[in-house]
Amino acid sequence: MALMTPTGWRNTKIISLIGTGHGMSHFYIMALTPFFFLIKEEFGVSYAAVGFLVTILNLTGTIVQVPVGFLVDKIGGRILLPVGLGMMGVPFLLFGFADNYWFALVLMAIAGIGSSVFHPVDYAILNAQIDERFLGRAFSLHTFTGGLGVMIAPGLMVLLASIWDWRTALVISGGIGIVFMFLMIANGHLLHSKPQTTDDHEKSNTQQPTGLGIGMLFKPQVLLMFMVFLLLTIMMAGFFNFSVTIFNRFNGIELSLATILVTSYVIASNTGLLTGGVIADKWKNHTAIAVVSLLVASALLIFIEAVTLPYILLLLCIITIGFTQGMIRPARDLIVRAIVPQHSIGKVFGFLSAAMSGGHAIAPVFVGWLIDRGHHDIVFYFFAAILMFTIPFLVIAHQMAHKRGPNADIKTAADNKAAAE
């Protein structure tokens, strides 16, 4: 069996570090949910107030993501990544000792600021440090670790609480994050978010010209990809949150069987995610991968809404939809990389991560509104329409990138500066 090359080992270590941090960030977002009743009783507050602990974590994270993107483009990810993990680990550790609701709320706000680090910093580091031949797989593994954190959190927290109690479970979970923070500090040499080069000319070409800061977020191709991220998230979040209700209450499928459908969707999505990373590295036409996946998923969503299917056939359709949704994401991330200059990766992915947060906020409210108004029979048509509507945004962004190239704005600004001098 061939030994892994030095480059392969380096890629593996970088992805392992970043994936651990990303998984922990998503783990913390779900860590409180098994204890809502206990926290309510402990602090004497309503369920709405307990839910707001998670809301404030997500809200502060969303607000701060874009500024953090600018910061990583300025100072790099070596400092920010362990700081972000520490700002999540310490609040959860202290939550185990919290004696009132308001202190817990402040802790969750701080944890939310820590969570804002991971998407912009992770993508900046991966883009700068991972061998391009492995980048699709790196992006897919990064996304996969976030989902893994979500899946592990409830079961592990309940297990820890059953051995000790819920407060000790939170202390232990916070301590784990702090341990990984020190591991990141010890391996900080692997976490640079700018390519390492000794060529002064190359260094000068990667410097961001004055005036290309926040303006980069309003470039047409970036705004188009913002819509892609927003629409895809609305579809995925809407399907995940309401498909059990639709299948069970309105389609007459037993609750256990409806739950199997959604569980299969999640498993297939993660399988498609990993497969999509491999395919994206082998086949460089990332837009074609995404468009084909979108068309297949749209067609199947229309099919399962229009036709009453036997359960086994419905299950196969749901698995295929989940698989194609996973396939899209590595290709989508690589398209962003193709249209964005190196110096702007952090801020742009911070901006696009805010789009995903917006999608998670919009989907439950809008889909719930459709069902409340008796339109449960068009929800899957709505999801299909969203996916179809995503295609022109994706294709136009890709075409714009190929016409101008990701560094066109840098060159123009540099030329203007040279002319002025």
Beta strands, then each sheet from edge to edge (+ up, - down):
end
